[in-house]
Amino acid sequence: MRKWFALALCCLVPAAFAATPHVVALGGDVTETIYLLGAQQDLVGVDSTSQWPDAARKLPDVGYVRQLNAEGILALGPQLIIATHDAGPPAVIEQLRSGGVRMALLPQSRTPTDVGAKVRTIGQLLEREAQAEGLASRIDQEYATLATSVAVMPHHPRVLFLITAGGGSPMAAGRDTAADQAIALAGGRNAVADYSGYKPVSAEAMVMQAPQVIVLMRERAETMGGIDAVLKLPGVAQTPAGKARQVIFVDGQALLGFGPRSAEQAQALQKMLATALP
């Protein structure tokens, strides 16, 4: 996996380059890594998903990572743009590449190995290889500890991961999603097995999926009104999870971003799943 990242890096970034004091980070996982590597003084801008640490919110915001505007980014005068895999739209990414700025578009990361490789790649880009190796090693150990905890779980509950904006049917995470992978890493079983991606889920479908635990992003669930509001969503109260009030809120960016905080968040989710009723 490291070789794959190195190959991608060689294709995207010239092998020889000078120090890069002006960096735009596109993706909360990228921004978090830069801060944990102690390179935040290089940042001149971030995207709107960069909410951690609090200091990142004080930097110029170039917009949502999937709906970027090239002019706004280039106006910050970056010498390096480091972007998560789903930054876009593609036309804007091409504009940035054509604008004479070094551009590193990182591969998708959904596994512990991917996360460590991403940290090491960002460390290479910022010439902070030693700090990156230390951070990646710590993350590797956190994932190893998580795997040990999952292996001894007495049961692996059926988990439904919902994404809701507070109106209409909530979206449920199916196969091939960051939520699906996070559930598996934390020792759960995705209650949705019949489709990929995120799709609206009806009350009837939710009852048929019979989740024992329902998980939502804390930042969205709190705006709804907490667990009582979640239980009022169509179908939730009729599920095993709803009847037992087994509703868990997680830090969505930290868990699903598969950045440097993902392992810690997965550990916290695993502890809650381990105590959920079978």
N, C-alpha and C positions, 0 to 999 in steps of 0.2 A: 504493500500500500504506500509506503514511503517513496518507493521508486516511481510509482504512478504520479504522486504529487510532484515529485521532482521533475518528471517529464513534462507535466502540465505547466509547471512554473517556467521551465526553460522555453516552452513554446510561447508563453505569454509575456515574459519579461526578459530584457537583454541580460546577458550573463554578467556584464560589468556595469556597475552604476555607482553614482556618488551617494553620499548621505542624503536622506530624504526628509527634510524638516517640515514639509508641507504635505499632509496626508488627508484625504477624505475617506472615511470609512462608511461603506454601504452595507448595513446589516448589523443588528444588535450583537450577534456573536463575534463579528469582527471588532467592533468597538470595545466590547468587554475584554477581549484578548489583548488589545493594544493597551488598555489601562492596566491589566494584570502583568503585562510585560514592562510596565513603567515607562512607556513611550507616549503617554498622553500629551506631552508638550509638543509633539509633532502634528497633532490633529488641528485642522483648520475647519472641518465640517463633518457632520454625521447625518444619517437619515433618521426618519421619525421613529423607527423601531429601536433606536439606541436610547433606551431609558435607564440603563444601569451602567456605571454608578450615577448618582444624582448630578455630578459635575458634567456629565455628557450632555445633559439637557440644556446647559448654558451655552453650548457651541452652536454655530449656525446650522440650521436644519434645512436640508436640501429636499425634503419631502419623503413620501412613502417609497420604500425600496423597490417596489414593483411598478411604480408610476413616476419615474424620475424625469427630470428635465435637464438636458445637457447644459444649457446656458447657465442655469443657476449653479451647477457644480463647477463649471469652468471659471465662473466669475470669482471663485475663491482662490484661484491661482494654485491649484494643487500640482505637486510634482509626482505624486503617486496616488492612485485610486485603488483601494482594496475592496472588492465587492464579494458578497455572498453569492452562491450559485444561482439564486432566483432573482437577482437584481435585473431590472428592466424598465421599460420594454426593450426588446432586442435592438430596435432602431436607435434608441438612445445610447445603448452600450456601444454600438458601432460608431456613433458620433463622438463619443468620448475617446474611443480608440483612435479615431481620425484626428483628434484635436491636439496631437503631439504630447499627450500626457501618458506616462507609464501606467498601464492598466493590468491589474491582476484579478481575474475572475476565478474564484476558488471553486473547486468541485463540490458537489453535494456531499454532505456528511450525515450519516445516519447510524454509524456504528462507533463503538469506543475507539477502534483503530483509526477511523476517519477523524475523530475529534483530535486525537493526539497529533496526527499528521497535519491537520489544519493549523494547530498552534505552532508547530515547528516551521511550517511554511511562512506564516506571518512573521515569526522570529527571523527567518532568513531575509525576508523583504525589508525588515526594519533594522537589520544587522544587530539583532539581539538574540543570537543563537543560544547562548548560555542560559539566559533567562527563560527562553522558550523551552529548552530541554528540561529545566527544573519544573516548570509549570506542567508540561506534558507528562512528566514522570509522576507528578502528584495526581493528575487526572487518571492516569493508567492505574494507579493504586486504588483510587476511589472506585473505579469500575470493577476492579478485581474483588474488592470488599463487597460490592453490590452483588456480584455473581455468586459469591459464597453465601450471602444472606438469602438470595433467591433459591438456591439449591436446597435449603433446609426448610423452606416454607411448608407448612402442613397442608395448605391448599392454595390454588391459584384462581382467584375469583374472576368471574366474567365482568369485564369493564366496558362501559360505554363512555366514550369521550365526546362531549358535546361542545359545539361552538355556537354561541347565540349572540345576536345583537339586540335582543330584547323584543323583536317583532317577528311574527310569522313562525313557521316551523324551525326548530333548531337544526343545525347541521351536525351530523354524526360522522366520526372519522372511521373510514373503512380501511382496507388493506393498502399497503404501499404509501402510507402517510407517516409524517414525523410522529404523530400521536400513536399510531399503531406500533411503531418501533419502541417508543417510550414505554408503552404499556407492557410490552414483552420484556424489556430490560428490567422493569420494576417487578416482574413476577406475575403479572396479570395475563388474562386471555381476552383478546378483543371480542366483544359481543357481536361485532359486525364482521361477517365473513363472506357475504355474498356480493360485495362490490368494492372497487378501489376508489380512493379519493374521499372527498367530503361531499355528502349529499343530504338534502332535507330528510328528516325522519318523521313519519306520521306517528300519531298516538298508538295506532294499531301495531305498527312495526316495532315501536319501542317496547310494547308489552310482549310481543313475540320474541324479541331479542333477550328478554328476561335478564337484564344486567343485575349483578349483585352489588356493584359499585358504579356510581356515575361520577365522572370527573369533568370539571370545567376550569377554564382559565379564571384565576382569581380577579384579574383586572376587569373582566367583563361581568362576572357573576355579581360582584359587589355593586356595580351600577344598577343591576336588576333588583337588588334588595336582599341578597344573601340566600341561604338555603330555603327559606320559606317561599321565596319567589320561584326558585328552581322547582320545588315540589308542585307548583301550580302550572308548570308547563304541561301541555297535553300529553297524557300517558305516563308521566313520571311517577305519580303517586300510586299507580297500579303495578309498577315493577317491584321486584324484590328489593332493589336498592331504595326505591322511594318509601316502601313500607317500613324499612329499617332505618330510614334517614341516613343511608350510607352515601353521602354526597361529599366529595372531596374537591377543594379548590387548590389549584397549583399556580405557580408563577409560569405563565405560558411561554414567555420569551426565554426564560432560563432553561426550562425543560425541553421545549420543542425546537429551540434554536441550535441545539447540539453544539454549543459553545463551551467555554471553560467552566460554566456553572451547572451544566446539564447533569453531570454525574452526581453532584451533591443533591440536586433536586430529585433525581431518580431514586436516590437512597431514601429521601424523605417520603416519597410516594410508596416505595416498597414497604416501609415500616407501617404505613397506614393500611396498605392492602393485606399485609400479614395478619392484621388484627380484625379484618373484616369478617363478617359471618360467612361461612361456607354456603 
